[in-house]
Structure formats: structure tokens, C-alpha cells
Amino acid sequence: MKLLPYIFALGVCLLPATLSAQTTNGFTDDVDAFMKAHVVDGRVDYAQLKKSGAELAGLYRQLGSVNLTGASSPEKKAFYINAYNVAVIYQVVQAFPLKSPLDKAGFFDKLKHRVAGQEMTLNQLEKEKLLAAYGDARVHFVVVCAAVSCPPLAGFAYTASKLDAQLDERTRLALNNASFIRVNKGQKKVELSKIFDWYKGDFTKDGQSAVAFVNGFRRKKIPADYAVGFYEYDWSLNAR
């Protein structure tokens, strides 16, 4: 009988930890509502979020408490994409005002975030949890680094049930955008985003070219005889 108070006390101590564990579904729903409210045409009103940041702060805190135990591969992949985008927005707002994410030292490779119980930088989140883990080049068009030259930020959350279609949609959107893939018919030249230069290996698997990857998502194909170059990345903030 003397063990009962101890067992009860132990259960009370463990209860908060159990209740605090956030599911991927709950987090995804909250990200979806946030993105729909604050992202317009791929841009974010960072100034407004700086003034009223309670919603973003709460969403950011959830990153660390999400429990991925038992989560499926698509659930984990969608979670890490959403986590990256939320962490980027939060970090910009914390440092705001600034004209570029590069104005904050260590933005991508030094500052750490607690994500599903692990401490990691944005680079680690992108490269280790997404690119290395899944080998999916479409990830480059859904994780958004807060710069003008990034693919546009989606005004919704990525979900496990729709993830493949969402990845195709956002990749197609970027690669058919004339400012992202710059085709000059007169000069028979195409200028690609520097993303295709920095992450060349992700787009040239199995011996294909970067242009072949691009053409796989384009309505108007880039001719094989076009010269290929890379335009300079605009790191200006993607602010509204």
C-alpha cells in the first residue's frame, strides 16, 4: 500500500512530458494556418510578425517537441520541410530589421534550432535530414531561404498524404517561372539558378544534365543546343 503514493507521484511527474509531445499532424495543421495567414505571393510581412510574434513564437516552440517516433517516411519528410521554413521565418523575425538573411552572421551554418528533440543548424536540417536522407532534388524548390532568388514560399504546409504531388507542383511552378529559369532564344542560351550550380550532384544523377532535369518539369522544353550559364543569386529579403 505504501507504494501507491509513489506510483501516483511518478505518474504525475511523467504526465507533462507525455502531454507536451506534439504530433506531426498537429504541427502541420498549425503551420498550414500560419502560412495561409502570413504568406502572400511567396513573400512574408516580417515587420508585422515582429510586432505581433506570439503565434510564430508558439509555432517555433513546437519544432522541438514534435515526436517522430513511429512517424512514416513521408510524415518525417513533410515535417522537416515545414520545420525548415518555420525556422527560417522565425530567425529572420528575431533579427529584423535586416535586408538579407546573410546580414545575420551564421544564419545558415552557426545558429541552431531545436527540431524534434535535436539541435541543428538550417544547413544540417536541409542537407542531412532532407537531401541526404531522401535524395530528392525537388526539396530544393520547397525549402525557402528567405531570399528573393529562392523559389517562392508556399502559402500552405506540406502534408504526408499530398507530399509527392506538392513537391511536383512547387518544382513545376519554379521551373516554368521566366525569372527563375531565364531563357534567351535570340542568344540560344539559358541561365539557371545558382542552386543548380551549388547542388549540381543532386540534379545530374544517372548521367542526366541539369537541363534534362529542368525539362522534366517544363511546358516549353529548353533545346539541347542552348548554352547553359548561372545568374547571380539575389540574397535580398523576400519581404512584403
Secondary structure, 3 states (H helix, E strand, C coil): CCHHHHHHHHHHHHHHHHHHCECHHHHHHHHHHHHHHHEECCEECHHHHHHCCHHHHHHHHHHHHECCCCCCHHHHHHHHHHHHHHHHHHHHHHHCCCCCHHHCCCCCCCCEEEECCEEEEHHHHHHHHHHHHHCCHHHHHCCCCCECCCCCCCCCCCCHHHHHHHHHHHHHHHHCCCCCCEEECCCCEEEECCHHHHCHHHHCHHHCCHHHHHHCCCCCCCCCCCEEEECCCCCCECEC
